Amino acid sequence: MLQPAHVGHLAMLRSLIRQGAQDGSFDRELAATTPEAEAFFAKLKRALVTGYFVEEGRSGRIDTVAVPGYVFWPDDRNASTQPVGFGLFRGIEGGYELWLAGLDLGARGGGHGRELLAALFATPQGQKTWIVRVQRGSRYVGALQHLLADFGFKWIGDTLRLRWYLREDAPADLASRVREAVDARSALN
């Protein structure tokens, strides 16, 4: 079961992101209390309040970027208990990227990861999700690659820290630009 994420979920999201950062599923810097991590969580809080990030775009101008998100409970639980997972999308040209998703370590196994991804990809944003990036250092990268393939995502390459996936039916111009960017970054590694 999914419900829209809001600022009241920030503590749970922070906990799951820090947990995931400790095991390598997110940037390891997010596991510690550092100025960079605190800036990230402040940005996440603003996104949960407003639904948007404000960031500098490639052109140097300030852009607002949609960041819709959801919290997740397995089907055998209900909204009166703590969510065990989440997914946050990030608006991109003509669709979305699954920007962050996580599942409590205690809830892993038993098909909950598949259930989370199925629920996320069934949302309006999920149906227009073209890109997923996964930390290469995550011990779950193989399992995620298998799960993402079941949802139509193909591995298109690695950069220094990330493994990139593109949905098979992504718009051709977007797919071409993403492949070129990944190839260019791969050549630098």
N, CA and C atoms as a LAMMPS dump frame, in Angstrom:
ITEM: TIMESTEP
0
ITEM: NUMBER OF ATOMS
567
ITEM: BOX BOUNDS ff ff ff
-5.0000000000000000e+02 5.0000000000000000e+02
-5.0000000000000000e+02 5.0000000000000000e+02
-5.0000000000000000e+02 5.0000000000000000e+02
ITEM: ATOMS id mol type element x y z
1 1 1 N 0.841 -1.17 0
2 1 2 C 0 0 0
3 1 3 C 0.89 1.239 0
4 2 1 N 0.548 2.207 -0.819
5 2 2 C 1.268 3.473 -0.881
6 2 3 C 0.38 4.6 -0.393
7 3 1 N 1.036 5.596 0.204
8 3 2 C 0.392 6.867 0.5
9 3 3 C 1.379 7.958 0.142
10 4 1 N 0.884 9.13 -0.26
11 4 2 C 1.816 10.215 -0.573
12 4 3 C 2.695 10.55 0.64
13 5 1 N 3.963 10.769 0.371
14 5 2 C 4.897 11.155 1.431
15 5 3 C 4.684 12.626 1.768
16 6 1 N 4.866 12.965 3.029
17 6 2 C 4.769 14.358 3.479
18 6 3 C 5.809 14.582 4.562
19 7 1 N 5.896 15.809 5.025
20 7 2 C 6.949 16.18 5.973
21 7 3 C 6.864 15.371 7.277
22 8 1 N 5.689 14.869 7.607
23 8 2 C 5.554 14.026 8.797
24 8 3 C 6.305 12.702 8.678
25 9 1 N 6.702 12.335 7.467
26 9 2 C 7.467 11.107 7.229
27 9 3 C 8.976 11.354 7.237
28 10 1 N 9.4 12.594 7.449
29 10 2 C 10.819 12.92 7.336
30 10 3 C 11.699 12.077 8.259
31 11 1 N 11.307 11.881 9.501
32 11 2 C 12.136 11.099 10.433
33 11 3 C 12.308 9.666 9.936
34 12 1 N 11.238 9.071 9.429
35 12 2 C 11.316 7.707 8.898
36 12 3 C 12.207 7.669 7.666
37 13 1 N 12.035 8.645 6.76
38 13 2 C 12.878 8.696 5.566
39 13 3 C 14.343 8.878 5.938
40 14 1 N 14.607 9.777 6.88
41 14 2 C 15.989 9.999 7.326
42 14 3 C 16.577 8.704 7.877
43 15 1 N 15.803 7.988 8.671
44 15 2 C 16.286 6.74 9.256
45 15 3 C 16.6 5.701 8.179
46 16 1 N 15.686 5.526 7.215
47 16 2 C 15.911 4.532 6.165
48 16 3 C 17.057 4.94 5.234
49 17 1 N 17.187 6.228 4.951
50 17 2 C 18.284 6.689 4.1
51 17 3 C 19.617 6.504 4.815
52 18 1 N 19.68 6.829 6.092
53 18 2 C 20.93 6.627 6.847
54 18 3 C 21.268 5.135 6.924
55 19 1 N 20.255 4.3 7.152
56 19 2 C 20.448 2.849 7.185
57 19 3 C 20.996 2.363 5.85
58 20 1 N 20.386 2.819 4.768
59 20 2 C 20.843 2.43 3.443
60 20 3 C 22.232 2.962 3.124
61 21 1 N 22.55 4.149 3.612
62 21 2 C 23.875 4.73 3.384
63 21 3 C 24.955 3.92 4.105
64 22 1 N 24.626 3.404 5.272
65 22 2 C 25.592 2.593 6.014
66 22 3 C 25.917 1.297 5.286
67 23 1 N 24.946 0.737 4.559
68 23 2 C 25.221 -0.524 3.858
69 23 3 C 25.605 -0.312 2.389
70 24 1 N 25.754 0.962 1.965
71 24 2 C 26.233 1.251 0.618
72 24 3 C 25.16 1.435 -0.433
73 25 1 N 23.889 1.425 -0.036
74 25 2 C 22.815 1.582 -1.004
75 25 3 C 22.557 3.046 -1.382
76 26 1 N 23.004 3.973 -0.565
77 26 2 C 22.954 5.406 -0.839
78 26 3 C 24.356 5.961 -0.629
79 27 1 N 24.557 7.229 -0.98
80 27 2 C 25.853 7.86 -0.735
81 27 3 C 26.233 7.667 0.729
82 28 1 N 27.409 7.132 0.963
83 28 2 C 27.853 6.839 2.333
84 28 3 C 27.894 8.085 3.213
85 29 1 N 28.088 9.253 2.595
86 29 2 C 28.147 10.503 3.349
87 29 3 C 26.836 10.769 4.097
88 30 1 N 25.729 10.199 3.625
89 30 2 C 24.435 10.438 4.257
90 30 3 C 24.262 9.668 5.561
91 31 1 N 25.165 8.75 5.871
92 31 2 C 25.075 7.989 7.11
93 31 3 C 25.563 8.78 8.313
94 32 1 N 26.369 9.797 8.08
95 32 2 C 26.968 10.572 9.168
96 32 3 C 26.247 11.907 9.346
97 33 1 N 26.496 12.519 10.477
98 33 2 C 25.971 13.856 10.722
99 33 3 C 27.038 14.85 10.297
100 34 1 N 26.965 15.245 9.041
101 34 2 C 27.924 16.181 8.466
102 34 3 C 27.145 17.367 7.901
103 35 1 N 27.82 18.469 7.64
104 35 2 C 27.11 19.6 7.012
105 35 3 C 26.476 19.214 5.677
106 36 1 N 27.144 18.357 4.887
107 36 2 C 26.603 17.934 3.605
108 36 3 C 25.34 17.097 3.781
109 37 1 N 25.375 16.166 4.736
110 37 2 C 24.199 15.336 5.005
111 37 3 C 23.047 16.192 5.523
112 38 1 N 23.337 17.121 6.412
113 38 2 C 22.287 17.99 6.94
114 38 3 C 21.694 18.864 5.844
115 39 1 N 22.519 19.32 4.905
116 39 2 C 22.015 20.106 3.767
117 39 3 C 21.098 19.237 2.896
118 40 1 N 21.493 17.984 2.684
119 40 2 C 20.657 17.063 1.908
120 40 3 C 19.301 16.882 2.585
121 41 1 N 19.292 16.623 3.895
122 41 2 C 18.033 16.382 4.586
123 41 3 C 17.182 17.65 4.679
124 42 1 N 17.807 18.816 4.716
125 42 2 C 17.049 20.068 4.663
126 42 3 C 16.382 20.216 3.299
127 43 1 N 17.105 19.866 2.242
128 43 2 C 16.549 19.907 0.885
129 43 3 C 15.399 18.904 0.761
130 44 1 N 15.576 17.727 1.336
131 44 2 C 14.519 16.713 1.324
132 44 3 C 13.288 17.215 2.078
133 45 1 N 13.501 17.871 3.213
134 45 2 C 12.374 18.419 3.985
135 45 3 C 11.607 19.435 3.15
136 46 1 N 12.319 20.336 2.481
137 46 2 C 11.646 21.325 1.631
138 46 3 C 10.841 20.633 0.531
139 47 1 N 11.399 19.575 -0.025
140 47 2 C 10.683 18.843 -1.078
141 47 3 C 9.418 18.193 -0.529
142 48 1 N 9.472 17.673 0.683
143 48 2 C 8.291 17.043 1.275
144 48 3 C 7.221 18.079 1.618
145 49 1 N 7.643 19.297 1.948
146 49 2 C 6.688 20.357 2.266
147 49 3 C 6.065 20.923 0.993
148 50 1 N 6.908 21.2 -0.011
149 50 2 C 6.432 21.911 -1.203
150 50 3 C 6.198 21.015 -2.413
151 51 1 N 6.837 19.841 -2.432
152 51 2 C 6.761 18.966 -3.6
153 51 3 C 7.798 19.294 -4.658
154 52 1 N 8.716 20.228 -4.341
155 52 2 C 9.709 20.669 -5.327
156 52 3 C 11.08 20.867 -4.692
157 53 1 N 12.102 20.685 -5.505
158 53 2 C 13.45 21.15 -5.211
159 53 3 C 13.642 22.45 -5.968
160 54 1 N 14.445 23.304 -5.44
161 54 2 C 14.903 24.479 -6.174
162 54 3 C 16.395 24.269 -6.342
163 55 1 N 16.859 24.215 -7.59
164 55 2 C 18.27 23.939 -7.833
165 55 3 C 18.738 24.659 -9.086
166 56 1 N 20.043 24.788 -9.185
167 56 2 C 20.619 25.414 -10.361
168 56 3 C 20.663 24.4 -11.489
169 57 1 N 20.097 24.78 -12.624
170 57 2 C 20.075 23.903 -13.792
171 57 3 C 21.383 23.97 -14.55
172 58 1 N 21.487 23.179 -15.596
173 58 2 C 22.694 23.135 -16.419
174 58 3 C 23.021 24.486 -17.038
175 59 1 N 21.977 25.243 -17.327
176 59 2 C 22.186 26.538 -17.976
177 59 3 C 22.63 27.616 -16.986
178 60 1 N 22.621 27.281 -15.694
179 60 2 C 22.999 28.253 -14.672
180 60 3 C 21.812 28.98 -14.074
181 61 1 N 20.632 28.774 -14.63
182 61 2 C 19.463 29.432 -14.053
183 61 3 C 18.853 28.553 -12.973
184 62 1 N 18.07 29.158 -12.11
185 62 2 C 17.429 28.438 -11.016
186 62 3 C 16.151 27.78 -11.546
187 63 1 N 16.016 26.495 -11.297
188 63 2 C 14.863 25.722 -11.743
189 63 3 C 14.15 25.113 -10.548
190 64 1 N 12.854 24.893 -10.701
191 64 2 C 12.13 24.085 -9.734
192 64 3 C 11.948 22.706 -10.36
193 65 1 N 12.157 21.69 -9.561
194 65 2 C 12.082 20.308 -10.031
195 65 3 C 11.061 19.573 -9.169
196 66 1 N 10.071 18.985 -9.807
197 66 2 C 9.051 18.236 -9.078
198 66 3 C 9.679 17.02 -8.403
199 67 1 N 9.285 16.785 -7.15
200 67 2 C 9.783 15.647 -6.383
201 67 3 C 8.609 15.005 -5.629
202 68 1 N 7.728 14.307 -6.363
203 68 2 C 6.649 13.598 -5.683
204 68 3 C 7.181 12.314 -5.045
205 69 1 N 6.551 11.907 -3.956
206 69 2 C 7.02 10.696 -3.294
207 69 3 C 5.908 9.973 -2.566
208 70 1 N 6.238 8.75 -2.176
209 70 2 C 5.283 7.87 -1.517
210 70 3 C 5.978 7.103 -0.396
211 71 1 N 5.185 6.724 0.598
212 71 2 C 5.646 5.783 1.622
213 71 3 C 4.901 4.476 1.401
214 72 1 N 5.489 3.387 1.889
215 72 2 C 5.027 2.045 1.534
216 72 3 C 4.846 1.159 2.76
217 73 1 N 3.754 0.408 2.729
218 73 2 C 3.502 -0.68 3.658
219 73 3 C 3.243 -1.934 2.841
220 74 1 N 3.777 -3.092 3.244
221 74 2 C 3.403 -4.335 2.559
222 74 3 C 1.898 -4.563 2.721
223 75 1 N 1.325 -5.368 1.85
224 75 2 C -0.122 -5.599 1.863
225 75 3 C -0.638 -6.136 3.193
226 76 1 N 0.214 -6.8 3.964
227 76 2 C -0.264 -7.377 5.224
228 76 3 C -0.197 -6.391 6.389
229 77 1 N 0.126 -5.139 6.112
230 77 2 C 0.171 -4.118 7.164
231 77 3 C -0.779 -2.999 6.781
232 78 1 N -0.976 -2.07 7.738
233 78 2 C -1.873 -0.954 7.428
234 78 3 C -1.249 0.367 7.853
235 79 1 N -1.941 1.426 7.527
236 79 2 C -1.408 2.769 7.74
237 79 3 C -1.268 3.145 9.213
238 80 1 N -1.78 2.331 10.128
239 80 2 C -1.611 2.652 11.548
240 80 3 C -0.227 2.233 12.051
241 81 1 N 0.542 1.51 11.242
242 81 2 C 1.901 1.129 11.604
243 81 3 C 2.893 1.992 10.827
244 82 1 N 4.139 1.959 11.235
245 82 2 C 5.201 2.715 10.571
246 82 3 C 5.434 2.176 9.157
247 83 1 N 5.534 3.061 8.137
248 83 2 C 5.872 2.571 6.799
249 83 3 C 7.229 1.87 6.827
250 84 1 N 7.421 0.912 5.918
251 84 2 C 8.691 0.183 5.869
252 84 3 C 9.502 0.525 4.627
253 85 1 N 8.965 1.384 3.783
254 85 2 C 9.691 1.753 2.578
255 85 3 C 9.198 3.063 2.017
256 86 1 N 9.879 3.505 0.97
257 86 2 C 9.512 4.77 0.339
258 86 3 C 10.055 4.804 -1.084
259 87 1 N 9.529 5.72 -1.852
260 87 2 C 10.044 6.004 -3.182
261 87 3 C 9.82 7.468 -3.489
262 88 1 N 10.847 8.12 -3.991
263 88 2 C 10.764 9.523 -4.38
264 88 3 C 11.155 9.641 -5.844
265 89 1 N 10.336 10.305 -6.599
266 89 2 C 10.604 10.546 -8.004
267 89 3 C 11.178 11.942 -8.16
268 90 1 N 11.914 12.138 -9.227
269 90 2 C 12.478 13.446 -9.543
270 90 3 C 12.081 13.761 -10.977
271 91 1 N 11.455 14.914 -11.165
272 91 2 C 11.026 15.303 -12.493
273 91 3 C 12.206 15.496 -13.433
274 92 1 N 12.092 14.955 -14.628
275 92 2 C 13.071 15.163 -15.693
276 92 3 C 12.281 15.538 -16.936
277 93 1 N 12.96 15.881 -17.981
278 93 2 C 12.293 16.256 -19.223
279 93 3 C 11.365 15.14 -19.703
280 94 1 N 10.08 15.432 -19.742
281 94 2 C 9.112 14.482 -20.283
282 94 3 C 8.784 13.302 -19.389
283 95 1 N 9.153 13.339 -18.135
284 95 2 C 8.84 12.22 -17.257
285 95 3 C 9.526 12.32 -15.916
286 96 1 N 9.982 11.162 -15.422
287 96 2 C 10.56 11.09 -14.084
288 96 3 C 11.725 10.115 -14.048
289 97 1 N 12.489 10.278 -13.001
290 97 2 C 13.526 9.335 -12.603
291 97 3 C 13.104 8.818 -11.233
292 98 1 N 13.268 7.521 -10.973
293 98 2 C 13.081 7.039 -9.608
294 98 3 C 14.347 7.447 -8.881
295 99 1 N 14.27 8.54 -8.14
296 99 2 C 15.439 9.203 -7.563
297 99 3 C 15.951 8.481 -6.321
298 100 1 N 15.08 8.194 -5.399
299 100 2 C 15.447 7.475 -4.179
300 100 3 C 14.351 6.479 -3.852
301 101 1 N 14.725 5.298 -3.466
302 101 2 C 13.765 4.311 -2.981
303 101 3 C 14.492 3.459 -1.964
304 102 1 N 13.785 3.076 -0.938
305 102 2 C 14.413 2.258 0.089
306 102 3 C 13.4 1.424 0.837
307 103 1 N 13.919 0.371 1.414
308 103 2 C 13.115 -0.566 2.181
309 103 3 C 13.886 -0.88 3.458
310 104 1 N 13.2 -0.841 4.584
311 104 2 C 13.832 -1.148 5.859
312 104 3 C 14.519 -2.511 5.772
313 105 1 N 15.726 -2.601 6.316
314 105 2 C 16.475 -3.859 6.244
315 105 3 C 15.683 -5.025 6.83
316 106 1 N 14.917 -4.778 7.871
317 106 2 C 14.123 -5.831 8.493
318 106 3 C 12.96 -6.305 7.628
319 107 1 N 12.582 -5.508 6.636
320 107 2 C 11.462 -5.877 5.758
321 107 3 C 11.934 -6.505 4.458
322 108 1 N 13.246 -6.632 4.28
323 108 2 C 13.753 -7.176 3.013
324 108 3 C 13.562 -8.686 2.984
325 109 1 N 13.38 -9.181 1.794
326 109 2 C 13.062 -10.59 1.627
327 109 3 C 11.559 -10.758 1.576
328 110 1 N 11.122 -11.87 1.145
329 110 2 C 9.69 -12.137 1.107
330 110 3 C 8.945 -11.381 0.015
331 111 1 N 9.676 -10.813 -0.951
332 111 2 C 9.028 -10.143 -2.073
333 111 3 C 8.635 -8.701 -1.837
334 112 1 N 9.034 -8.113 -0.701
335 112 2 C 8.64 -6.734 -0.409
336 112 3 C 9.283 -5.724 -1.354
337 113 1 N 10.507 -5.979 -1.807
338 113 2 C 11.153 -5.078 -2.765
339 113 3 C 10.394 -5.052 -4.078
340 114 1 N 10.001 -6.203 -4.551
341 114 2 C 9.212 -6.303 -5.779
342 114 3 C 7.867 -5.602 -5.588
343 115 1 N 7.25 -5.821 -4.443
344 115 2 C 5.958 -5.203 -4.149
345 115 3 C 6.081 -3.677 -4.108
346 116 1 N 7.154 -3.172 -3.503
347 116 2 C 7.401 -1.727 -3.448
348 116 3 C 7.557 -1.167 -4.861
349 117 1 N 8.425 -1.785 -5.672
350 117 2 C 8.643 -1.289 -7.032
351 117 3 C 7.366 -1.38 -7.871
352 118 1 N 6.619 -2.455 -7.747
353 118 2 C 5.369 -2.585 -8.505
354 118 3 C 4.403 -1.462 -8.139
355 119 1 N 4.291 -1.174 -6.849
356 119 2 C 3.394 -0.098 -6.416
357 119 3 C 3.889 1.258 -6.921
358 120 1 N 5.193 1.504 -6.833
359 120 2 C 5.738 2.781 -7.304
360 120 3 C 5.559 2.945 -8.809
361 121 1 N 5.861 1.904 -9.584
362 121 2 C 5.759 2.014 -11.04
363 121 3 C 4.302 2.035 -11.52
364 122 1 N 3.352 1.721 -10.635
365 122 2 C 1.931 1.802 -10.989
366 122 3 C 1.365 3.211 -10.776
367 123 1 N 2.091 4.093 -10.099
368 123 2 C 1.622 5.458 -9.88
369 123 3 C 1.705 6.249 -11.188
370 124 1 N 1.028 7.388 -11.269
371 124 2 C 1.153 8.214 -12.482
372 124 3 C 2.61 8.585 -12.79
373 125 1 N 3.391 8.916 -11.767
374 125 2 C 4.799 9.242 -11.983
375 125 3 C 5.595 8.002 -12.381
376 126 1 N 5.287 6.883 -11.757
377 126 2 C 5.986 5.641 -12.064
378 126 3 C 5.77 5.179 -13.486
379 127 1 N 4.594 5.454 -14.017
380 127 2 C 4.298 5.064 -15.397
381 127 3 C 5.104 5.893 -16.392
382 128 1 N 5.61 7.044 -15.948
383 128 2 C 6.434 7.894 -16.808
384 128 3 C 7.873 7.965 -16.288
385 129 1 N 8.299 6.919 -15.572
386 129 2 C 9.671 6.869 -15.066
387 129 3 C 10.545 6.213 -16.117
388 130 1 N 11.578 6.941 -16.541
389 130 2 C 12.451 6.47 -17.611
390 130 3 C 13.818 6.052 -17.099
391 131 1 N 14.255 6.599 -15.955
392 131 2 C 15.624 6.395 -15.479
393 131 3 C 15.608 5.918 -14.035
394 132 1 N 16.516 4.998 -13.722
395 132 2 C 16.801 4.588 -12.346
396 132 3 C 18.312 4.496 -12.238
397 133 1 N 18.845 5.06 -11.157
398 133 2 C 20.282 4.946 -10.871
399 133 3 C 20.442 4.229 -9.536
400 134 1 N 21.406 3.309 -9.477
401 134 2 C 21.653 2.506 -8.282
402 134 3 C 23.125 2.639 -7.921
403 135 1 N 23.406 2.745 -6.638
404 135 2 C 24.796 2.789 -6.189
405 135 3 C 25.489 1.482 -6.561
406 136 1 N 26.596 1.585 -7.275
407 136 2 C 27.337 0.381 -7.692
408 136 3 C 27.846 -0.409 -6.504
409 137 1 N 28.122 0.273 -5.394
410 137 2 C 28.665 -0.393 -4.214
411 137 3 C 27.632 -1.091 -3.347
412 138 1 N 26.371 -0.992 -3.71
413 138 2 C 25.326 -1.62 -2.909
414 138 3 C 25.412 -3.137 -3.035
415 139 1 N 25.241 -3.813 -1.937
416 139 2 C 25.245 -5.28 -1.993
417 139 3 C 23.98 -5.818 -2.655
418 140 1 N 23.011 -4.939 -2.899
419 140 2 C 21.756 -5.345 -3.517
420 140 3 C 21.708 -5.038 -5.013
421 141 1 N 22.821 -4.584 -5.6
422 141 2 C 22.809 -4.16 -6.993
423 141 3 C 22.371 -5.295 -7.929
424 142 1 N 22.788 -6.501 -7.685
425 142 2 C 22.387 -7.635 -8.528
426 142 3 C 20.9 -7.928 -8.425
427 143 1 N 20.387 -7.95 -7.206
428 143 2 C 18.956 -8.193 -7.003
429 143 3 C 18.13 -7.077 -7.627
430 144 1 N 18.591 -5.837 -7.473
431 144 2 C 17.87 -4.71 -8.068
432 144 3 C 17.88 -4.783 -9.59
433 145 1 N 19.013 -5.166 -10.154
434 145 2 C 19.087 -5.283 -11.607
435 145 3 C 18.058 -6.296 -12.11
436 146 1 N 17.937 -7.405 -11.416
437 146 2 C 16.953 -8.435 -11.78
438 146 3 C 15.528 -7.881 -11.655
439 147 1 N 15.24 -7.212 -10.537
440 147 2 C 13.904 -6.649 -10.34
441 147 3 C 13.585 -5.586 -11.388
442 148 1 N 14.535 -4.69 -11.644
443 148 2 C 14.294 -3.625 -12.613
444 148 3 C 14.047 -4.183 -14.011
445 149 1 N 14.732 -5.26 -14.361
446 149 2 C 14.514 -5.892 -15.668
447 149 3 C 13.063 -6.354 -15.802
448 150 1 N 12.495 -6.84 -14.711
449 150 2 C 11.102 -7.279 -14.734
450 150 3 C 10.135 -6.122 -14.997
451 151 1 N 10.587 -4.891 -14.748
452 151 2 C 9.756 -3.71 -14.972
453 151 3 C 10.165 -2.96 -16.246
454 152 1 N 10.976 -3.599 -17.086
455 152 2 C 11.315 -3.023 -18.374
456 152 3 C 12.536 -2.128 -18.39
457 153 1 N 13.361 -2.176 -17.353
458 153 2 C 14.565 -1.35 -17.299
459 153 3 C 15.79 -2.179 -17.675
460 154 1 N 16.62 -1.606 -18.523
461 154 2 C 17.862 -2.261 -18.943
462 154 3 C 19.06 -1.469 -18.44
463 155 1 N 20.073 -2.199 -18.035
464 155 2 C 21.323 -1.591 -17.617
465 155 3 C 21.994 -1.006 -18.852
466 156 1 N 22.362 0.291 -18.772
467 156 2 C 22.987 0.935 -19.932
468 156 3 C 24.429 1.33 -19.673
469 157 1 N 24.91 1.181 -18.429
470 157 2 C 26.298 1.497 -18.164
471 157 3 C 26.528 1.931 -16.738
472 158 1 N 27.802 2.063 -16.414
473 158 2 C 28.22 2.481 -15.082
474 158 3 C 29.024 3.76 -15.17
475 159 1 N 28.867 4.588 -14.157
476 159 2 C 29.757 5.715 -13.95
477 159 3 C 30.517 5.413 -12.666
478 160 1 N 31.281 6.351 -12.184
479 160 2 C 32.152 6.08 -11.042
480 160 3 C 31.416 5.417 -9.876
481 161 1 N 30.264 5.97 -9.477
482 161 2 C 29.554 5.427 -8.321
483 161 3 C 28.203 4.818 -8.657
484 162 1 N 27.713 5.033 -9.869
485 162 2 C 26.339 4.645 -10.169
486 162 3 C 26.238 3.653 -11.318
487 163 1 N 25.235 2.793 -11.227
488 163 2 C 24.828 1.925 -12.333
489 163 3 C 23.523 2.513 -12.855
490 164 1 N 23.453 2.745 -14.159
491 164 2 C 22.335 3.437 -14.787
492 164 3 C 21.426 2.443 -15.508
493 165 1 N 20.108 2.66 -15.353
494 165 2 C 19.093 1.856 -16.02
495 165 3 C 18.148 2.78 -16.774
496 166 1 N 17.742 2.335 -17.932
497 166 2 C 16.841 3.094 -18.778
498 166 3 C 15.678 2.185 -19.153
499 167 1 N 14.466 2.704 -19.044
500 167 2 C 13.311 1.888 -19.413
501 167 3 C 13.273 1.725 -20.929
502 168 1 N 12.934 0.525 -21.362
503 168 2 C 12.967 0.165 -22.783
504 168 3 C 12.128 1.083 -23.654
505 169 1 N 11.029 1.612 -23.123
506 169 2 C 10.156 2.459 -23.932
507 169 3 C 10.354 3.949 -23.661
508 170 1 N 11.524 4.312 -23.135
509 170 2 C 11.824 5.733 -22.905
510 170 3 C 11.814 6.475 -24.237
511 171 1 N 11.411 7.743 -24.239
512 171 2 C 11.457 8.519 -25.484
513 171 3 C 12.859 8.471 -26.097
514 172 1 N 12.909 8.308 -27.404
515 172 2 C 14.18 8.092 -28.108
516 172 3 C 15.186 9.21 -27.877
517 173 1 N 14.75 10.468 -27.902
518 173 2 C 15.699 11.572 -27.712
519 173 3 C 16.265 11.584 -26.294
520 174 1 N 15.427 11.306 -25.305
521 174 2 C 15.904 11.231 -23.924
522 174 3 C 16.862 10.055 -23.765
523 175 1 N 16.494 8.905 -24.293
524 175 2 C 17.34 7.713 -24.196
525 175 3 C 18.711 7.97 -24.814
526 176 1 N 18.735 8.63 -25.944
527 176 2 C 19.996 8.934 -26.617
528 176 3 C 20.866 9.856 -25.764
529 177 1 N 20.269 10.902 -25.204
530 177 2 C 21.037 11.835 -24.356
531 177 3 C 21.563 11.158 -23.097
532 178 1 N 20.748 10.306 -22.484
533 178 2 C 21.177 9.614 -21.259
534 178 3 C 22.323 8.661 -21.589
535 179 1 N 22.195 7.899 -22.663
536 179 2 C 23.274 6.974 -23.059
537 179 3 C 24.575 7.735 -23.336
538 180 1 N 24.468 8.856 -24.056
539 180 2 C 25.659 9.667 -24.345
540 180 3 C 26.297 10.189 -23.065
541 181 1 N 25.477 10.665 -22.13
542 181 2 C 26.018 11.193 -20.873
543 181 3 C 26.689 10.091 -20.062
544 182 1 N 26.064 8.905 -19.999
545 182 2 C 26.668 7.784 -19.267
546 182 3 C 27.965 7.356 -19.937
547 183 1 N 27.965 7.252 -21.263
548 183 2 C 29.176 6.869 -21.987
549 183 3 C 30.291 7.873 -21.745
550 184 1 N 29.976 9.161 -21.754
551 184 2 C 30.989 10.198 -21.528
552 184 3 C 31.564 10.102 -20.12
553 185 1 N 30.701 9.867 -19.139
554 185 2 C 31.176 9.741 -17.761
555 185 3 C 31.94 8.445 -17.557
556 186 1 N 31.527 7.385 -18.242
557 186 2 C 32.229 6.101 -18.139
558 186 3 C 33.641 6.226 -18.661
559 187 1 N 33.824 6.978 -19.744
560 187 2 C 35.147 7.159 -20.341
561 187 3 C 36.092 7.899 -19.388
562 188 1 N 35.515 8.696 -18.48
563 188 2 C 36.347 9.447 -17.532
564 188 3 C 36.807 8.59 -16.369
565 189 1 N 36.151 7.449 -16.143
566 189 2 C 36.47 6.6 -14.979
567 189 3 C 37.731 5.8 -15.194
